Every structure is written in structure tokens, then in C-alpha cells.
Amino acid sequence: MQLHINNATQFLAEGMIEKYEPQVKAAQQALEDGTCAGNDFLGWLHLPSSITPEFIEEINKTADILRKECDAIVVAGIGGSYLGAKAVISALDDNFTWLKPSDSPRILFAGNNISEDYLTELINYLSGVRFGIINISKSGTTTETAITFRLLKKMCEDQRGKDKAREVIVAVTDARRGAARQCADKEGYKTFVIPDNVGGRFSVLTPVGLLPIACAGYDIAQLVKGAQDMECQCDINTPFAENPAAVYAATRNALYASGKKIEILVNYQPKLHFMSEWWKQLYGESEGKQHKGIFPASVDFSTDLHSMGQWIQDGERTIFETVISVDKANTSLIVPADEENLDGLNFLAGKHIDEVNHKAEEGTRMAHIDGGVPNLQITIPSLDAYNIGQLIYFFEKGCGISGLVLGVNPFDQPGVEAYKRNMFKLLGKPGY
């Protein structure tokens, strides 16, 4: 993975990025020393390097049981308890998996909304389908996930019988406390622990993400290896200019100080849509505090060039873009020649579709820079587990540094509780 910032620094005063180096280094040191705000949630910092082959084997063994016994696996979780897994699986999956027969179980996601239609349609789909459940919740009382698990647990027990159901229900939860832990211990479910010192949005490299990804059939060892290598690359002892997370944090803070209040994460691969959704939670929940913070938005190009492209090109100049660029497609497809050439596209005949996509990316970047939009570019060789692992740790480390430079606690989310208090009061929950 490489980070390129030249098309962003041209919009800043000379030496602006370097001026942030002392603040970035101080933030890195505070993370390493555990002296920063939120220091009880730093378990993600060296998580990749702490993951052992034995732990990966344990995850894979559980995944193998679920894959053998289930035609569908429902991941019940919300926020960081599902977005990371969804992002990785979507990035690695065939776009049309749903339409193809497969030996692998379908990975479904629920517990991330309170839609009666969604849950009814899910239950209708699962009727007659052998399914298992991965229930992901530290507390076991998060409304969206708890309602979903209550429904699915009953359905699974009705379908298989209680004894057989417990073989295909896995709880990823707190080591000791909470309703989900009590339920798992009482029912005898296989469990994995969400570390106390890892917040949900940083948890994709824990069983929260690794188990669903393994159930989908992907190589979690390679995912972890990518993250481990990026952890080394972003180490505190790496010189500032060679540390992509440090440079990213400095650049986005410099742009923010210059009036760029919105960061748009751009991809040119539909498979990266949910990586953007994961990134939006990571940065939005980490930095949006004390009436501060860059607003994280995202677009899927070239699709959204025909909707949001106009605003990005000519709208208010309060934005900058971070473009994820994938060097090489995993497949090969050539534009064919057409004798009549009614669409006028014979000039593309013989070219790879990916070449056309890259030229669209290059042309868009040129246009947006000309239009006054700073551009950062992240390049990865291809979409595979290793490179996705690199992206995950890069964004996590960049987020931790950036939030501290901004002057907020990147590891809490007090504002998330406001809607819950109002909802519980309106529903008549005791104590509210």
C-alpha cells in the first residue's frame, strides 16, 4: 500500500504538513505510552502482532463447523460489530454470489436496524434453510441486536431442536459480564471474547470480524498478515515521511485547518462500498466531538460521477478527496469490436475494461484538482485479503493519531447514547 499526497499539498502553504510532525509524533508517543485520552481502549494498537497461528486455527475450526452445518449464517450485530466483517467479505466476494449456487453458506447481516419488514423478510428467507447465528454484542442488551437475536434464537431452536441449535450458535461477547455472556454460558454456546480494551469500530481483527470472514471462506491468516506488516510500517520508530498513517493524519488535519471540513472517500471498485461504510463509522465516531471533526462521506465512482460528480466538481470548496486506487483487477475482460460501431466505442476495442476504469479515475482526479479539490491517493496492488488487512490497520492507526492531533478522545462515543435515552423513554422502559 502506498499513500500519495502531492495533489493535496499543493493546496496548502509550503511546509504545512511538516509543521504537524511534532504534534503527530506526540500523538504516536501518547498512544504507545498509554497516556492519551481513552487509553483504556488501546488494545487495537498492537493487536495484529499479538494474533497467533493457534488463535487463527481456533477461529477456522469453529468456522468449519458452521460452514458444514449451515446453508446460511446470520451475523447479528450493529456498528463495529458488523461493519468490519461486511466490509471485508464484500471486498473479497463475487459481486453476484447471491445468484450462484455455492458450497459456502451465505453470510447474512441483521441486528443493525429495527425494521419490521427487514426482519420479517429475513425470517421468511430462513424458513426451511439450515442456518446458524453469530451473535456479536458485548452487553447483549443493544436494542437492535438483542431483538434480532431473540427472534433468531427461537427460530433456530424451533428448526433444529434446542440441543442441535446450540451447536450452530456462537456468541462473540464480553469475557465475564453482560446478558449475552450469561445467555451463552447458560445455553452452552461456543464463545469468543471481545477484548475489553478494543472498541467496536476497531474490532474487525478480533473474533468480531475474523469469525464471519472465516465463515465466508476467506483467508484470515493473510488478512492478519497484511495488518501485521502495516503495523510495522506505521511503527513509532518509522521516520515521519515514510510512515503512511502519520502522514495521512498530518495531511487531513492540515486540510481541516485550512477550511476543508469534509473528507470524501472515493473508490472505483463496487466491492469497496462497505469498506467506505466501515471507514465512515471509524472516523465519524472517533472524531465527531466537541463540535469538531472532519465529516466523513463517501462515493462509488464512476457510478456517483453521474449524481454527486457535479457537486464535487463545482460545489462549495470545503471538501477534499481520499481515493482508494486498485492497481490491477483480479479478472480479465476486453472491450470487443463492433462492425457497425453505432455507439462510437471502437476506439476502445481491444482494451481491458480495467484500463478504461483507470483512465476514468485519472481523468476525474485531474478534473477535481483543477476544480479546487485536494486529492490524496491510496494505492493497493489488488483486492485480496492481504491488501485489505493493510488498509484496515492503516486507517485505524491514522484515526488514532488524527483524533489526538485534533484534540479529542478518539476512543469514546458519548453522543451515541443520546438517541437511546429518548427511545427508551418513549417506549416506556423502566427507569427512563
Contacts in CASP RR format, 6 or more apart in sequence:
PFRMAT RR
TARGET T0000
AUTHOR 0000-0000-0000
METHOD contacts of the structure
MODEL  1
MQLHINNATQFLAEGMIEKYEPQVKAAQQALEDGTCAGNDFLGWLHLPSS
ITPEFIEEINKTADILRKECDAIVVAGIGGSYLGAKAVISALDDNFTWLK
PSDSPRILFAGNNISEDYLTELINYLSGVRFGIINISKSGTTTETAITFR
LLKKMCEDQRGKDKAREVIVAVTDARRGAARQCADKEGYKTFVIPDNVGG
RFSVLTPVGLLPIACAGYDIAQLVKGAQDMECQCDINTPFAENPAAVYAA
TRNALYASGKKIEILVNYQPKLHFMSEWWKQLYGESEGKQHKGIFPASVD
FSTDLHSMGQWIQDGERTIFETVISVDKANTSLIVPADEENLDGLNFLAG
KHIDEVNHKAEEGTRMAHIDGGVPNLQITIPSLDAYNIGQLIYFFEKGCG
ISGLVLGVNPFDQPGVEAYKRNMFKLLGKPGY
1 230 0 8 1.000
1 244 0 8 1.000
1 378 0 8 1.000
1 379 0 8 1.000
1 380 0 8 1.000
1 387 0 8 1.000
1 390 0 8 1.000
1 391 0 8 1.000
1 394 0 8 1.000
2 244 0 8 1.000
2 378 0 8 1.000
2 379 0 8 1.000
3 244 0 8 1.000
3 247 0 8 1.000
3 248 0 8 1.000
3 376 0 8 1.000
3 377 0 8 1.000
3 378 0 8 1.000
3 394 0 8 1.000
4 376 0 8 1.000
4 377 0 8 1.000
4 378 0 8 1.000
4 379 0 8 1.000
5 17 0 8 1.000
5 247 0 8 1.000
5 251 0 8 1.000
5 376 0 8 1.000
7 365 0 8 1.000
7 369 0 8 1.000
7 374 0 8 1.000
7 375 0 8 1.000
7 376 0 8 1.000
7 377 0 8 1.000
8 251 0 8 1.000
8 255 0 8 1.000
8 320 0 8 1.000
8 374 0 8 1.000
8 375 0 8 1.000
8 376 0 8 1.000
9 16 0 8 1.000
9 17 0 8 1.000
9 251 0 8 1.000
10 369 0 8 1.000
10 374 0 8 1.000
11 255 0 8 1.000
11 258 0 8 1.000
11 320 0 8 1.000
11 372 0 8 1.000
11 374 0 8 1.000
12 254 0 8 1.000
12 255 0 8 1.000
12 258 0 8 1.000
12 374 0 8 1.000
16 254 0 8 1.000
16 258 0 8 1.000
17 247 0 8 1.000
17 250 0 8 1.000
17 251 0 8 1.000
17 254 0 8 1.000
19 254 0 8 1.000
20 249 0 8 1.000
20 250 0 8 1.000
20 253 0 8 1.000
20 254 0 8 1.000
20 405 0 8 1.000
21 240 0 8 1.000
21 246 0 8 1.000
21 250 0 8 1.000
23 250 0 8 1.000
23 253 0 8 1.000
23 405 0 8 1.000
24 240 0 8 1.000
24 246 0 8 1.000
24 249 0 8 1.000
24 250 0 8 1.000
24 401 0 8 1.000
24 405 0 8 1.000
25 236 0 8 1.000
25 240 0 8 1.000
25 246 0 8 1.000
26 404 0 8 1.000
27 36 0 8 1.000
27 249 0 8 1.000
27 400 0 8 1.000
27 401 0 8 1.000
27 403 0 8 1.000
27 404 0 8 1.000
27 405 0 8 1.000
28 236 0 8 1.000
28 246 0 8 1.000
28 401 0 8 1.000
29 236 0 8 1.000
30 36 0 8 1.000
30 404 0 8 1.000
31 42 0 8 1.000
31 45 0 8 1.000
31 236 0 8 1.000
31 400 0 8 1.000
31 401 0 8 1.000
31 404 0 8 1.000
32 45 0 8 1.000
32 236 0 8 1.000
34 42 0 8 1.000
36 42 0 8 1.000
36 404 0 8 1.000
36 409 0 8 1.000
37 404 0 8 1.000
37 408 0 8 1.000
37 409 0 8 1.000
37 410 0 8 1.000
37 411 0 8 1.000
37 412 0 8 1.000
38 409 0 8 1.000
38 410 0 8 1.000
38 411 0 8 1.000
38 412 0 8 1.000
40 196 0 8 1.000
40 197 0 8 1.000
40 411 0 8 1.000
41 197 0 8 1.000
41 198 0 8 1.000
41 199 0 8 1.000
41 202 0 8 1.000
41 411 0 8 1.000
41 412 0 8 1.000
42 197 0 8 1.000
42 411 0 8 1.000
43 195 0 8 1.000
43 197 0 8 1.000
43 198 0 8 1.000
43 202 0 8 1.000
44 198 0 8 1.000
44 199 0 8 1.000
44 202 0 8 1.000
44 203 0 8 1.000
44 205 0 8 1.000
44 396 0 8 1.000
45 397 0 8 1.000
46 231 0 8 1.000
47 198 0 8 1.000
47 205 0 8 1.000
47 206 0 8 1.000
47 227 0 8 1.000
48 205 0 8 1.000
48 224 0 8 1.000
48 226 0 8 1.000
48 227 0 8 1.000
48 228 0 8 1.000
48 230 0 8 1.000
48 231 0 8 1.000
48 393 0 8 1.000
49 228 0 8 1.000
49 231 0 8 1.000
49 232 0 8 1.000
51 205 0 8 1.000
51 224 0 8 1.000
51 228 0 8 1.000
53 221 0 8 1.000
56 210 0 8 1.000
56 220 0 8 1.000
56 221 0 8 1.000
56 224 0 8 1.000
59 192 0 8 1.000
59 207 0 8 1.000
59 210 0 8 1.000
59 211 0 8 1.000
59 214 0 8 1.000
59 220 0 8 1.000
60 214 0 8 1.000
60 220 0 8 1.000
62 170 0 8 1.000
62 190 0 8 1.000
62 192 0 8 1.000
62 211 0 8 1.000
62 214 0 8 1.000
63 211 0 8 1.000
63 214 0 8 1.000
63 215 0 8 1.000
63 217 0 8 1.000
65 167 0 8 1.000
65 168 0 8 1.000
66 73 0 8 1.000
66 105 0 8 1.000
66 132 0 8 1.000
66 134 0 8 1.000
66 168 0 8 1.000
66 170 0 8 1.000
66 215 0 8 1.000
67 104 0 8 1.000
67 105 0 8 1.000
67 215 0 8 1.000
67 217 0 8 1.000
69 130 0 8 1.000
69 132 0 8 1.000
69 167 0 8 1.000
69 168 0 8 1.000
70 105 0 8 1.000
70 130 0 8 1.000
70 131 0 8 1.000
70 132 0 8 1.000
70 168 0 8 1.000
71 105 0 8 1.000
71 106 0 8 1.000
71 129 0 8 1.000
71 130 0 8 1.000
71 131 0 8 1.000
72 105 0 8 1.000
72 106 0 8 1.000
72 107 0 8 1.000
72 108 0 8 1.000
72 125 0 8 1.000
72 126 0 8 1.000
72 129 0 8 1.000
72 130 0 8 1.000
72 131 0 8 1.000
72 132 0 8 1.000
73 105 0 8 1.000
73 106 0 8 1.000
73 107 0 8 1.000
73 108 0 8 1.000
73 131 0 8 1.000
73 132 0 8 1.000
73 133 0 8 1.000
73 134 0 8 1.000
73 212 0 8 1.000
73 215 0 8 1.000
74 108 0 8 1.000
74 109 0 8 1.000
74 110 0 8 1.000
74 122 0 8 1.000
74 126 0 8 1.000
74 131 0 8 1.000
74 132 0 8 1.000
74 133 0 8 1.000
74 134 0 8 1.000
74 152 0 8 1.000
75 82 0 8 1.000
75 85 0 8 1.000
75 86 0 8 1.000
75 107 0 8 1.000
75 108 0 8 1.000
75 109 0 8 1.000
75 110 0 8 1.000
75 134 0 8 1.000
75 136 0 8 1.000
75 212 0 8 1.000
76 110 0 8 1.000
76 111 0 8 1.000
76 133 0 8 1.000
76 134 0 8 1.000
76 135 0 8 1.000
76 136 0 8 1.000
76 137 0 8 1.000
76 145 0 8 1.000
76 148 0 8 1.000
76 149 0 8 1.000
76 152 0 8 1.000
77 109 0 8 1.000
77 110 0 8 1.000
77 111 0 8 1.000
77 112 0 8 1.000
77 135 0 8 1.000
77 136 0 8 1.000
77 137 0 8 1.000
77 142 0 8 1.000
77 144 0 8 1.000
77 145 0 8 1.000
77 148 0 8 1.000
78 111 0 8 1.000
78 112 0 8 1.000
78 142 0 8 1.000
78 144 0 8 1.000
78 145 0 8 1.000
79 112 0 8 1.000
79 200 0 8 1.000
79 201 0 8 1.000
79 281 0 8 1.000
80 200 0 8 1.000
80 201 0 8 1.000
80 203 0 8 1.000
80 204 0 8 1.000
80 208 0 8 1.000
80 278 0 8 1.000
80 281 0 8 1.000
81 136 0 8 1.000
81 137 0 8 1.000
81 145 0 8 1.000
81 172 0 8 1.000
81 200 0 8 1.000
81 203 0 8 1.000
81 208 0 8 1.000
82 109 0 8 1.000
82 111 0 8 1.000
82 112 0 8 1.000
82 136 0 8 1.000
83 201 0 8 1.000
83 204 0 8 1.000
83 274 0 8 1.000
83 277 0 8 1.000
83 278 0 8 1.000
83 281 0 8 1.000
84 203 0 8 1.000
84 204 0 8 1.000
84 208 0 8 1.000
84 209 0 8 1.000
84 274 0 8 1.000
84 278 0 8 1.000
84 392 0 8 1.000
85 107 0 8 1.000
85 109 0 8 1.000
85 204 0 8 1.000
85 208 0 8 1.000
85 209 0 8 1.000
85 212 0 8 1.000
85 213 0 8 1.000
86 109 0 8 1.000
86 274 0 8 1.000
86 277 0 8 1.000
86 278 0 8 1.000
87 204 0 8 1.000
87 274 0 8 1.000
87 275 0 8 1.000
87 277 0 8 1.000
87 278 0 8 1.000
88 204 0 8 1.000
88 209 0 8 1.000
88 213 0 8 1.000
88 218 0 8 1.000
88 223 0 8 1.000
88 275 0 8 1.000
88 385 0 8 1.000
88 388 0 8 1.000
88 389 0 8 1.000
88 392 0 8 1.000
89 107 0 8 1.000
89 212 0 8 1.000
89 213 0 8 1.000
89 216 0 8 1.000
89 218 0 8 1.000
90 271 0 8 1.000
90 272 0 8 1.000
90 273 0 8 1.000
90 274 0 8 1.000
90 275 0 8 1.000
91 271 0 8 1.000
91 272 0 8 1.000
91 274 0 8 1.000
91 275 0 8 1.000
91 383 0 8 1.000
91 388 0 8 1.000
92 216 0 8 1.000
92 218 0 8 1.000
92 271 0 8 1.000
92 383 0 8 1.000
92 384 0 8 1.000
92 385 0 8 1.000
92 388 0 8 1.000
93 216 0 8 1.000
93 271 0 8 1.000
94 100 0 8 1.000
95 270 0 8 1.000
95 271 0 8 1.000
97 106 0 8 1.000
98 106 0 8 1.000
104 216 0 8 1.000
104 217 0 8 1.000
105 215 0 8 1.000
107 212 0 8 1.000
107 215 0 8 1.000
107 216 0 8 1.000
108 122 0 8 1.000
108 125 0 8 1.000
110 118 0 8 1.000
110 119 0 8 1.000
110 122 0 8 1.000
110 148 0 8 1.000
110 152 0 8 1.000
111 144 0 8 1.000
111 145 0 8 1.000
111 147 0 8 1.000
111 148 0 8 1.000
111 149 0 8 1.000
112 144 0 8 1.000
112 145 0 8 1.000
113 144 0 8 1.000
114 143 0 8 1.000
114 144 0 8 1.000
114 147 0 8 1.000
119 147 0 8 1.000
119 148 0 8 1.000
119 151 0 8 1.000
123 151 0 8 1.000
123 155 0 8 1.000
126 152 0 8 1.000
126 155 0 8 1.000
128 159 0 8 1.000
130 159 0 8 1.000
130 160 0 8 1.000
131 152 0 8 1.000
131 156 0 8 1.000
131 159 0 8 1.000
131 168 0 8 1.000
132 156 0 8 1.000
132 168 0 8 1.000
132 169 0 8 1.000
133 149 0 8 1.000
133 152 0 8 1.000
133 153 0 8 1.000
133 156 0 8 1.000
133 168 0 8 1.000
133 169 0 8 1.000
133 170 0 8 1.000
134 170 0 8 1.000
134 172 0 8 1.000
134 211 0 8 1.000
134 212 0 8 1.000
134 215 0 8 1.000
135 145 0 8 1.000
135 149 0 8 1.000
135 169 0 8 1.000
135 170 0 8 1.000
135 171 0 8 1.000
135 172 0 8 1.000
135 173 0 8 1.000
135 180 0 8 1.000
136 145 0 8 1.000
136 172 0 8 1.000
136 173 0 8 1.000
136 194 0 8 1.000
136 208 0 8 1.000
137 145 0 8 1.000
137 146 0 8 1.000
137 149 0 8 1.000
137 172 0 8 1.000
137 173 0 8 1.000
137 180 0 8 1.000
138 173 0 8 1.000
138 174 0 8 1.000
138 178 0 8 1.000
138 180 0 8 1.000
138 194 0 8 1.000
139 174 0 8 1.000
139 178 0 8 1.000
139 179 0 8 1.000
139 180 0 8 1.000
140 146 0 8 1.000
140 149 0 8 1.000
140 173 0 8 1.000
140 178 0 8 1.000
140 179 0 8 1.000
140 180 0 8 1.000
140 183 0 8 1.000
141 178 0 8 1.000
141 179 0 8 1.000
143 420 0 8 1.000
143 423 0 8 1.000
146 179 0 8 1.000
149 180 0 8 1.000
153 165 0 8 1.000
153 169 0 8 1.000
156 165 0 8 1.000
156 168 0 8 1.000
156 169 0 8 1.000
157 165 0 8 1.000
159 165 0 8 1.000
160 168 0 8 1.000
166 187 0 8 1.000
166 188 0 8 1.000
166 189 0 8 1.000
169 187 0 8 1.000
169 189 0 8 1.000
169 190 0 8 1.000
170 189 0 8 1.000
170 190 0 8 1.000
170 191 0 8 1.000
170 192 0 8 1.000
170 211 0 8 1.000
171 180 0 8 1.000
171 181 0 8 1.000
171 183 0 8 1.000
171 184 0 8 1.000
171 189 0 8 1.000
171 190 0 8 1.000
171 191 0 8 1.000
171 192 0 8 1.000
172 191 0 8 1.000
172 192 0 8 1.000
172 193 0 8 1.000
172 194 0 8 1.000
172 206 0 8 1.000
172 207 0 8 1.000
172 208 0 8 1.000
172 211 0 8 1.000
173 180 0 8 1.000
173 181 0 8 1.000
173 184 0 8 1.000
173 191 0 8 1.000
173 193 0 8 1.000
173 194 0 8 1.000
174 180 0 8 1.000
174 181 0 8 1.000
174 193 0 8 1.000
174 194 0 8 1.000
174 196 0 8 1.000
175 181 0 8 1.000
175 193 0 8 1.000
175 196 0 8 1.000
181 191 0 8 1.000
183 189 0 8 1.000
184 191 0 8 1.000
185 191 0 8 1.000
192 206 0 8 1.000
192 207 0 8 1.000
192 211 0 8 1.000
193 207 0 8 1.000
194 200 0 8 1.000
194 203 0 8 1.000
194 206 0 8 1.000
194 207 0 8 1.000
194 208 0 8 1.000
195 206 0 8 1.000
198 206 0 8 1.000
199 411 0 8 1.000
200 208 0 8 1.000
201 278 0 8 1.000
201 281 0 8 1.000
201 282 0 8 1.000
201 285 0 8 1.000
201 286 0 8 1.000
202 282 0 8 1.000
202 396 0 8 1.000
202 411 0 8 1.000
203 209 0 8 1.000
204 210 0 8 1.000
204 278 0 8 1.000
204 392 0 8 1.000
205 223 0 8 1.000
205 224 0 8 1.000
205 227 0 8 1.000
205 389 0 8 1.000
205 392 0 8 1.000
205 393 0 8 1.000
210 220 0 8 1.000
210 223 0 8 1.000
210 224 0 8 1.000
213 220 0 8 1.000
213 223 0 8 1.000
214 220 0 8 1.000
218 385 0 8 1.000
219 385 0 8 1.000
220 385 0 8 1.000
222 384 0 8 1.000
222 385 0 8 1.000
222 386 0 8 1.000
223 385 0 8 1.000
223 386 0 8 1.000
223 388 0 8 1.000
223 389 0 8 1.000
223 392 0 8 1.000
224 389 0 8 1.000
225 386 0 8 1.000
225 389 0 8 1.000
226 385 0 8 1.000
226 386 0 8 1.000
226 387 0 8 1.000
226 389 0 8 1.000
226 390 0 8 1.000
226 393 0 8 1.000
227 389 0 8 1.000
227 390 0 8 1.000
227 392 0 8 1.000
227 393 0 8 1.000
229 390 0 8 1.000
230 389 0 8 1.000
230 390 0 8 1.000
230 392 0 8 1.000
230 393 0 8 1.000
230 394 0 8 1.000
230 397 0 8 1.000
231 393 0 8 1.000
231 397 0 8 1.000
233 242 0 8 1.000
233 243 0 8 1.000
233 244 0 8 1.000
234 243 0 8 1.000
234 244 0 8 1.000
234 245 0 8 1.000
234 246 0 8 1.000
234 393 0 8 1.000
234 394 0 8 1.000
234 397 0 8 1.000
234 398 0 8 1.000
235 243 0 8 1.000
238 246 0 8 1.000
240 246 0 8 1.000
240 247 0 8 1.000
240 250 0 8 1.000
241 247 0 8 1.000
244 394 0 8 1.000
245 394 0 8 1.000
245 397 0 8 1.000
245 398 0 8 1.000
245 401 0 8 1.000
246 398 0 8 1.000
246 401 0 8 1.000
248 376 0 8 1.000
248 394 0 8 1.000
248 398 0 8 1.000
248 402 0 8 1.000
249 398 0 8 1.000
249 400 0 8 1.000
249 401 0 8 1.000
249 402 0 8 1.000
249 403 0 8 1.000
249 405 0 8 1.000
250 405 0 8 1.000
251 376 0 8 1.000
252 263 0 8 1.000
252 294 0 8 1.000
252 320 0 8 1.000
252 322 0 8 1.000
252 376 0 8 1.000
252 402 0 8 1.000
253 402 0 8 1.000
253 405 0 8 1.000
253 406 0 8 1.000
255 263 0 8 1.000
255 320 0 8 1.000
255 374 0 8 1.000
256 293 0 8 1.000
256 294 0 8 1.000
256 406 0 8 1.000
259 318 0 8 1.000
260 294 0 8 1.000
260 318 0 8 1.000
260 319 0 8 1.000
260 320 0 8 1.000
260 374 0 8 1.000
261 293 0 8 1.000
261 294 0 8 1.000
261 295 0 8 1.000
261 318 0 8 1.000
261 319 0 8 1.000
262 294 0 8 1.000
262 295 0 8 1.000
262 297 0 8 1.000
262 318 0 8 1.000
262 319 0 8 1.000
262 320 0 8 1.000
263 283 0 8 1.000
263 294 0 8 1.000
263 295 0 8 1.000
263 296 0 8 1.000
263 297 0 8 1.000
263 319 0 8 1.000
263 320 0 8 1.000
263 321 0 8 1.000
263 322 0 8 1.000
264 297 0 8 1.000
264 298 0 8 1.000
264 299 0 8 1.000
264 312 0 8 1.000
264 319 0 8 1.000
264 320 0 8 1.000
264 321 0 8 1.000
264 322 0 8 1.000
265 276 0 8 1.000
265 279 0 8 1.000
265 280 0 8 1.000
265 296 0 8 1.000
265 297 0 8 1.000
265 298 0 8 1.000
265 299 0 8 1.000
265 321 0 8 1.000
265 322 0 8 1.000
265 324 0 8 1.000
266 298 0 8 1.000
266 299 0 8 1.000
266 301 0 8 1.000
266 321 0 8 1.000
266 322 0 8 1.000
266 323 0 8 1.000
266 324 0 8 1.000
267 273 0 8 1.000
267 275 0 8 1.000
267 276 0 8 1.000
267 298 0 8 1.000
267 299 0 8 1.000
267 300 0 8 1.000
267 301 0 8 1.000
267 323 0 8 1.000
267 324 0 8 1.000
268 301 0 8 1.000
268 302 0 8 1.000
268 323 0 8 1.000
268 324 0 8 1.000
268 325 0 8 1.000
268 326 0 8 1.000
268 357 0 8 1.000
268 358 0 8 1.000
268 360 0 8 1.000
268 361 0 8 1.000
269 324 0 8 1.000
269 326 0 8 1.000
269 383 0 8 1.000
270 300 0 8 1.000
270 303 0 8 1.000
271 383 0 8 1.000
272 300 0 8 1.000
272 324 0 8 1.000
272 326 0 8 1.000
272 383 0 8 1.000
273 300 0 8 1.000
275 324 0 8 1.000
275 388 0 8 1.000
275 391 0 8 1.000
276 298 0 8 1.000
276 300 0 8 1.000
277 298 0 8 1.000
279 296 0 8 1.000
279 298 0 8 1.000
279 395 0 8 1.000
280 296 0 8 1.000
280 297 0 8 1.000
280 298 0 8 1.000
282 395 0 8 1.000
282 396 0 8 1.000
282 399 0 8 1.000
283 294 0 8 1.000
283 296 0 8 1.000
283 395 0 8 1.000
283 399 0 8 1.000
283 402 0 8 1.000
284 293 0 8 1.000
284 295 0 8 1.000
284 296 0 8 1.000
285 413 0 8 1.000
285 416 0 8 1.000
286 399 0 8 1.000
286 400 0 8 1.000
286 403 0 8 1.000
286 408 0 8 1.000
286 410 0 8 1.000
286 411 0 8 1.000
287 293 0 8 1.000
287 294 0 8 1.000
287 399 0 8 1.000
287 402 0 8 1.000
287 403 0 8 1.000
287 406 0 8 1.000
287 408 0 8 1.000
287 410 0 8 1.000
288 408 0 8 1.000
289 408 0 8 1.000
289 409 0 8 1.000
289 412 0 8 1.000
289 414 0 8 1.000
290 407 0 8 1.000
290 408 0 8 1.000
292 406 0 8 1.000
292 407 0 8 1.000
292 408 0 8 1.000
293 406 0 8 1.000
293 408 0 8 1.000
299 308 0 8 1.000
299 309 0 8 1.000
299 312 0 8 1.000
301 360 0 8 1.000
301 361 0 8 1.000
301 364 0 8 1.000
302 357 0 8 1.000
302 360 0 8 1.000
302 364 0 8 1.000
305 360 0 8 1.000
305 364 0 8 1.000
312 319 0 8 1.000
312 321 0 8 1.000
312 368 0 8 1.000
312 373 0 8 1.000
313 367 0 8 1.000
313 368 0 8 1.000
313 371 0 8 1.000
313 373 0 8 1.000
314 371 0 8 1.000
317 372 0 8 1.000
317 373 0 8 1.000
319 373 0 8 1.000
320 373 0 8 1.000
320 374 0 8 1.000
320 375 0 8 1.000
320 376 0 8 1.000
321 368 0 8 1.000
321 373 0 8 1.000
321 374 0 8 1.000
321 375 0 8 1.000
321 376 0 8 1.000
322 375 0 8 1.000
322 376 0 8 1.000
322 377 0 8 1.000
322 378 0 8 1.000
323 361 0 8 1.000
323 365 0 8 1.000
323 375 0 8 1.000
323 376 0 8 1.000
323 377 0 8 1.000
323 378 0 8 1.000
324 378 0 8 1.000
324 380 0 8 1.000
324 391 0 8 1.000
325 358 0 8 1.000
325 361 0 8 1.000
325 377 0 8 1.000
325 378 0 8 1.000
325 379 0 8 1.000
325 380 0 8 1.000
326 379 0 8 1.000
326 380 0 8 1.000
326 381 0 8 1.000
326 382 0 8 1.000
326 383 0 8 1.000
327 379 0 8 1.000
327 380 0 8 1.000
327 381 0 8 1.000
327 382 0 8 1.000
328 354 0 8 1.000
328 381 0 8 1.000
328 382 0 8 1.000
329 352 0 8 1.000
329 353 0 8 1.000
329 354 0 8 1.000
329 357 0 8 1.000
329 382 0 8 1.000
330 382 0 8 1.000
330 383 0 8 1.000
330 384 0 8 1.000
332 352 0 8 1.000
333 352 0 8 1.000
333 353 0 8 1.000
333 354 0 8 1.000
334 350 0 8 1.000
334 351 0 8 1.000
334 352 0 8 1.000
334 353 0 8 1.000
335 345 0 8 1.000
335 348 0 8 1.000
335 349 0 8 1.000
335 350 0 8 1.000
335 351 0 8 1.000
335 352 0 8 1.000
335 353 0 8 1.000
335 356 0 8 1.000
336 349 0 8 1.000
336 350 0 8 1.000
337 346 0 8 1.000
337 349 0 8 1.000
337 350 0 8 1.000
338 345 0 8 1.000
338 346 0 8 1.000
338 349 0 8 1.000
348 356 0 8 1.000
365 375 0 8 1.000
365 377 0 8 1.000
368 375 0 8 1.000
369 375 0 8 1.000
378 391 0 8 1.000
378 394 0 8 1.000
380 387 0 8 1.000
380 390 0 8 1.000
380 391 0 8 1.000
381 387 0 8 1.000
399 410 0 8 1.000
400 410 0 8 1.000
400 411 0 8 1.000
402 410 0 8 1.000
403 410 0 8 1.000
404 410 0 8 1.000
421 432 0 8 1.000
424 432 0 8 1.000
425 432 0 8 1.000
END
